[in-house]
Amino acid sequence: MSLAKNIAMALARHGLAIASSVATVALLGRFLGRASLGAWALIGSSSALVALSDLGLSSLVLRAAARGEKREAASSLLLAQRTVLVVSPVLAVASGLLYTADLRAHGGVIAAREVSIACVATVAGAAIGAYFAAHRSWLTGVGDASALARARMFAAAAQIATTSVVLFAGGGIVAPALGVLIAAVVEAIVCSRALGAELEAHSGEARRPTFAAWRASIRDASASLAVNAAVVVAVRIDVVLLARVAPLAAVGAYQLSLRVTDQLFTLAKQVSAALLHRLASADGCAEALPRGTMFIAGPLASGLAALSVAGRPIVRAWAGPIVDEPMFSTAFALTAIAAVIAALCELGSAALMVGARSVWSSAWSHIAGSTVNAIVSFGGASRFGVFAIAGGTIAGNLTTAVITHIQLDRAGRLRDGGLDRAYVVTLCAGLLSWAVTSSLVGLSRSLVGACVAVSLGAASGLVAVVAGMLFERREAERCASRLYPRH
């Protein structure tokens, strides 16, 4: 499959994931009350711990499949699946206790039976996803993006259909939980069928899983596990902390702000897939990193700045009255800042991952960032509420970005001033978008006017991005001409 087609399929896959999320939130915003949305924010987040059940072993499947080592890939796949069977029940119980305890603390806002069914369905879906994560990793490693996109398409359709039917039947928060479960089953079936023939051909060559093999593999997979665990601490624990100091409706508003910023960030960072092959070498990284960072972070900053100023009618049309919670505007502004900072180091982290001798090179920055996040969030949640929780995410992402920059500089993968210019361009794009949208904020009294204001504001920010990329291109050409002068 060509590079362009692979990128298109990757974008299609993530686009389908975003579309299913958008549709699900729209349905929940109209059929559930604000408190129920907050309850689902807690229950839905409970899947994050269970998703770690493979202990990072799926990353070994991806690396082996990418190198064409099918026997190693099959051995790692069997090991990952055995690990999930042992670990997922433990994490499922721990996850259920952690998240449902906060629901019980809110005085039975949601029926206990409804909460129990939703929790069981959600963690079951997460366990199925973890069990078949190695299949998805194999398909990713061999570049079969069409199979992954097909699996996501069927899963998204199944999730939306199941959620809609159960909501219409009065299922409450059980509806999105069953949607998650059915989607996991459908995606697992499609991925298994896509990989079936190849896995069967090499399963006979696979080594039998043993404790010694597991222990050796865990050492290699520990960096991936550390990064995934850091993400859980950085993102998924926030709603638990907030539920202990705020009503469920506020938890739902905060989760909605996270959903908007996360989906836009996920879409923006798909650009990194097209540049991974250039990040492995020092010269390629020095040239591609500044412009790639501008291309990821600049448009994201432009769009989020415009939405934060005039986008409330747009988000209300999508998610319903949950946006009228007093906390939403503050939470959205803070999570938007955190997302832009994360975007600024996204490509740098990828460069360390593919170009360094050890995958721990990119893991340490994320671990440090999550540690700072946890300290700020846990330490200030009871007193400062959302400011400490979202502020912890900002501080953590900033820590990750600074350490990533230092590591790239020490590794000789930065051209003088290149990444600094990307930071400046992103800041200018966000500020220009904010200023233009603020001047048009009077239009945002209606949905159409809000769309116009947000579009014009975001477009003005993109002007700064285009100008920055053109300037960076000239700088790259000037540096190349000095290194390789024409005779």
Buried (B, 14 or more C-beta within 10 A) or exposed (E): EEEEEBBBBBBBBBBBBBBBBBBBBBBBBEBBBBBBBBBBBBBBBBBBBBBBBBBBBBBBBBBBBBEEBBBBBBBBBBBBBBBBEEBBBEBBEBBBEBBBEBBEEBEEBBEEEBBEBBBBBBBBBBBBBBBBBBBBBBBBBBBBBBBBBBBBBBBBBBBBEBBBEBBEEEBBBBBBBBBBBBBBBBBBBBBEEBBEEBBEEBBEEBEEBEEEBBEEBBEBBBBBBBBBBBBBBBBBBBBBBBBBBBBBBBBBBBBBBBBBBBBBBBBBBBBBBBBBEBBEBBEBBBBBBBBBBBBBBBBBBBBBBBBBBBBBBBBBBBBBEBBEBEBBBBBBBBBBBBBBBBBBBBBBBBBBBBBBEEBBBBBBBBBBBBBBBBEBBBEBBEEBBBBBBBBBBBBBBBBBBBBBBEBBEEBEBBBEEBBEBBBBBBBBBBBBBBBBBBBBBEBBEEEEBBBBBBBBBBBBBBBBBBBBBEBBEEBBEEBEEEEEEEE
